[in-house]
Amino acid sequence: MATAANVYWDTYLKSKVSSKVRKSIRIDTLKKVLCLPVSHFDDHHSGELLTRMTNDNQAIGKACSDTMLSLIRNPILALSSFIYLLTINWKLAIICALVGPMTLLVGGGFGKVLRHNSQLLQHRVGGLTSVLQEILGSSQIFKPFGLEKKLLQTFTQNSDDVSKFEIRGGKIQASLSAAANAVGLLSFIVTFIVGAYFTASGSMTVGGLIAFIQLMNHLTWPFTGLASSWGELQQALGAADRIFKTMDERTEFTDIPTHKVNHEFTNMKVDGLSFGYTSSRSILNNVSFHVEAGQKIALVGPSGGGKTTIFKILLGLYEPSGGDIQINENNIRDMKLQELRGYFSFVPQENVMYSGTIRENIACGRLDASEEEIVAAAGDANALGFILELPEGFDTHMGEGGIRLSGGQKQRISIARALLRNAPVLLLDEATAALDNESERLVQKALERLMAGRTTIIIAHKLSTVQQADQIIVIQNGRVAEKGRHDELLQSEGLYHTLYKGIYSESHLKKGKPLYETFPL
Ligand SMILES: Nc1ncnc2c1ncn2[C@@H]1O[C@H](COP(=O)(O)OP(=O)(O)OP(=O)(O)O)[C@@H](O)[C@H]1O
């Protein structure tokens, strides 16, 4: 009964400790990840961060239970056995105890190699996880393009690489165990020979030798076990190194901040803005424009010119390398990031949906919004109709395993979020994906409501949006090529005129309607 209870508590407590440690590391790592700047995600594969949260976390959890226990328990066992053996024959006990330093030497040597291998292995596991993530998230593309074979090949190559380091790790661990056992066996043989000599010379009885040999096992196996545990500890320390590396990364915030919307907005001045994602390539050069409260500003220009980059800087996702941005006459460099972000609602082109209910997805706009406010935002975003038609309405689950919404429906959820946020400046990256007429009409109406009375900066693709703007800023190769209203820019016959002609002229000859509905090309 006592043994059964002992086994129960031993297993239960070890798993409890391991689980608590893993949970705490998982949460601390995620807290850190949430505070990392966007640039970190440009340079690191998400698979790497995933392995920190899974494999590395697992290794540390194990080390904190089984390994740590054996590192504490085994020396105590060895020490008590040693004291007992001393009472039988102190000379033989000292010879026998030499097993200790020898196994520790073996454990230390192999442990270093194991730690290095574990670093290399986890790096490859990170790569493999990233490849797997990409494959799982791209079924809409790899199936029509018939990429199954190519993806399998890429995955197999990465998997082979992981397997190579796993097998190498197994070999090192096996060598460590074999060497520790060999040391144990050697110590047994030496003790037996010396013991036999002591017995023959009369300084030890046969009974004493038999008792000694039976008991010495309790001295040698804790040490051989210690060598394996040492190896495991080294692998866990490798995992801890990687987690600490993430923990030491530079963050945007020291702790998860509280965000609040800033309702007061009078103007924004962007003066001589310069920026490059890397020091070797400049993306924005001396970009300047002013925005007054209530204005609609359209950013247009050829692809890759830097329009989205301007949004990223306004949202504080990247720091400008030169120039100034002032909001209400205050330089954004002197603001906290949460204060800066509090001026904006952002509607991206790609509508990101989280797993959770439709209600939760809309409430991302303002987490403390009431049910009435959520319903009203859905109504204004023309989303209420389709939400109420769903069997579970606002409680319908989205994301993996949940409902899949159409492109237009997702856009309307995104608009509802922005309406709920009710920030004074709207940053809108107009969608280029074509919707059917009815869906387009519903999205357009929702956007009109969202923009009404709100300062708006739009990365514009639709001709109608551009024509209605108070100011059009044409961005080309990271510079402001032209600024002005639609008519003024057409008259000046610059880049805007060329882009406009490109979408308008041919159809104008035919039906008086634009050839393309998006602008610019
Ligand atoms: N995270 C990044 N790291 C490095 N370069 C980037 C990054 N994001 C964008 N770029 C580069 O910056 C340049 C400007 O990109 P940006 O997305 O701002 O252009 P854009 O005018 O919005 O283009 P589009 O109209 O096609 O969306 C491009 O050459 C792009 O390759």
The ligand as an ORCA input file, in Angstrom:
! r2SCAN-3c Opt
* xyz 0 1
  N       8.931     43.885    -44.197
  C       9.628     44.289    -45.254
  N      10.955     44.077    -45.305
  C      11.688     44.499    -46.374
  N      11.166     45.134    -47.444
  C       9.840     45.367    -47.448
  C       9.007     44.952    -46.359
  N       7.730     45.321    -46.644
  C       7.776     45.934    -47.851
  N       9.029     45.962    -48.327
  C       9.498     46.592    -49.584
  O       9.198     47.968    -49.503
  C       8.791     48.477    -50.775
  C       7.497     49.267    -50.596
  O       6.487     48.347    -50.201
  P       5.000     48.821    -49.877
  O       4.242     47.613    -49.470
  O       5.054     49.962    -48.949
  O       4.537     49.329    -51.327
  P       3.077     49.714    -51.809
  O       3.207     51.019    -52.522
  O       2.107     49.647    -50.708
  O       2.799     48.557    -52.860
  P       1.398     47.874    -53.262
  O       0.569     48.935    -53.899
  O       1.814     46.807    -54.237
  O       0.807     47.319    -52.016
  C       8.663     47.278    -51.695
  O       9.778     47.275    -52.543
  C       8.705     46.084    -50.780
  O       9.367     45.032    -51.393
*
